[in-house]
Amino acid sequence: MNIFFNPAGVGDVLLIQFSATKPAAVLARREKDIAWIQDEKTGEVIGANLFHASTYMAIEGKGNIEVSGELVEQLQKAIRANGSDYTLDIDLSPKFVVGKVLTKEKHPNADRLSVCKVDIGVETVQIVCGAPNVEAGQHVVVAKVGAVMPSGLVIRDAELRGVPSSGMICSAKELALPNAPSEKGILVLGGNEEPGTPYHLS
């Protein structure tokens, strides 16, 4: 789940994204202070807007809001207060983690892309990477599916030139790290980090 709050831009509205999928068409329905957003084809609830959000909870910060167990509990109470029986089932696992590149192969349909198998602790994922410096054996920062980059980009399952990709191997610039180099290339960590360890952007 990703939560955004920009009172100066859109008012006292909490923008909630439950799914990283991007359906072809959506439906919206209103229940008091909540507007539900659903995939028109499947009926899956993919997001919601909570109006008058500050009357239901104290929101610290603006932009992308960190999702905590306490925030989820407050949001669930707000949903019940608006007459809905929708139950939140939220993955609170970290979205930026240490990964270890296990293998690197040339992309079959693109000279400048590589297909990598990356150990992220709980599983091994396939990521298509365009960085010129990616190599097997490196410890890197992986933005998992559902992560929100500092730029606002939401990481989704994708298919790049015909090859599935789940997540992104990140550069220092993409992570908005101070003094990030301008040259293209992923951030390579020291090598002693355990795959799956959370990587904190701040």
N, C-alpha and C positions, 0 to 999 in steps of 0.2 A: 504494500500500500504506500502511495505517495500522497503527501498533503502539502498544499500551497496556500499561502495567505498573503495577500497584497492589498491592505485596506486603502492605500492611496490610489491604487489602480482600479480595483473592482468593488471596493466597499467592504463591509463587514461580512464577507462570504468566505467560508472554508471550501476550497476546491479539493476534492478527494478522488484519487485514482486507485481503483481496486485491482485492475488488470493492466498488464503491459501490452496486451493485444490491441490491434487497431482495426476494428470492424469496418466493413464497407459502408454501413449505414447504422445510425443510432436512433433510438426513441427516447424521449424525455417525458417524465410524468411527475407531478407535484403532489407532495403530501405535507401540507402546512408549511413548515420552514425548510423542508428538504425537497430538492429536485433530484430524482433518480435518473441515471443515464444507463440505458440498456442496449445491448447488441440486438438490432432489429431482427436478425435471422435466428439467433439462438435464445434470446430472452435473458441472457446472462447480464447481471448487474455489473457494469464495468466502472462506474463512478457515481459520484453524488456531489451536489452543492448544498452546503448547510448555510442558510441565510441567518442573519443576526447571530453569528457564531459566538461573539464575545458574551452573549447572554447565557450561553450554555457552558462555557469553559474559558479559562484564562489561557491566552495564546501568547507565548513568548517568541519574539522575533518576527521576521517576515520573509517571504520567499518560500523556499523549500523548508518545511518544518520537520524536525526530527520526530520520528514515530516511536513512542514509548508505550509500555504497557499501561501507564496511567492515562495517556492521551486516548488510547483505544477504549479504555473503560469509560472515560468521559463522553467519547463519541457514541458509544453504545447506549449510554443513558439518554443522550440527545435524540437518538433514533427512536427509543422507546417513548420519550416524551412527545414525539410527533406522531404517535399512533401506529408505528410500523413494528412488525415482528422480525424484521431482517436482522440476522445474527452475523456479526463480524467474525471472519475466520482469517486472521492476519498472520503472515509470516514476518516475525520480528528479527529474523536472522540478518546479519550484516550484509550489505549489498556491495561493499568494496572489500575485497579480501586479497591475501597473498596467494599467488598461484605459482606452480612450477611447470615450465614448459617441458613436457615429456618427449614430444616429437615435433618436428617441423618438416613439412613436405611442400613441394611446389604446387601451387594451384593449377589444376588442369586447364583452366580457361583464361588465366590472367598471369602475365609475366611478373607483375610487381606485387602479387599477393601470395601469401603463404597460408597453408592449412595446418593449424597447430592443435595438438591434444594437450590440454592443460589440467593438471591436478589442482583442484581448489578445495581439497580437504574431504568434503562429504561425497564428492563425485569427480569424475573426469569429464570435461566438456570439450567440444570442438569449437575453435574460434578461428575465423578467417582474419588474418592480420596483414596490414599493408606496410608495417614498419620495416625499414631496411636492415635494422640491427637485431631483429628477433632471432634467437637461436635456441635449440634444445639445451636443457640444463639450467636455463636462467630462472631466477625467482623474480616475479613481476607483480604488478598490481592489476587485478581483474575487476572490472565492473560487471557484476552479474546481471542477468535479465531482471528488469524492474528497477535497476539503479537509476538515479537522476544525476546526471553530470552537472558540474558547476555552471555550465552554459545553459542548462535547462533541458538538454537532450535526454530523453528517456530511452534506456537500452532495452531493446526488444529482440526476441528470436527473429533471425533474418536469414535470407538466402542471398549470398553474394556471388554473382556470376555462376549461379547454379549449384553452389555448395552451401549447405546449412551452417549457420554460425550462431552460437549461444553465448553472448557476452562480448566484452571488449578488453583487449590488453591495452593498458593506458600509458600515455606519455605524461611527463611532468606538466606540460602545458595544458593538456586536457584535464588534468586534476587541479589546475589553477595553483600550482605550487609556486612559492616565491623563487625568483631567479631561475625559472624554468628556461632551458636552452631553446633557442629559436630553431635549431636544426631538427629535422624530422627524426623520430626514433622513440621507442618505448622507454619507460623508466625501468632500469635494471637494478634490483635490490642487492643487498650484500651477499645473499646466498645461504644464510643460516636461519632464515625465517621458516616457520612451519606452514605448509599449505593450508589454507582455510582460516588463518589468523586474520581477524579484522584489521583493515587498514583505515586509519582515521585521517580524514582530509584536513582537519584543523588541529 
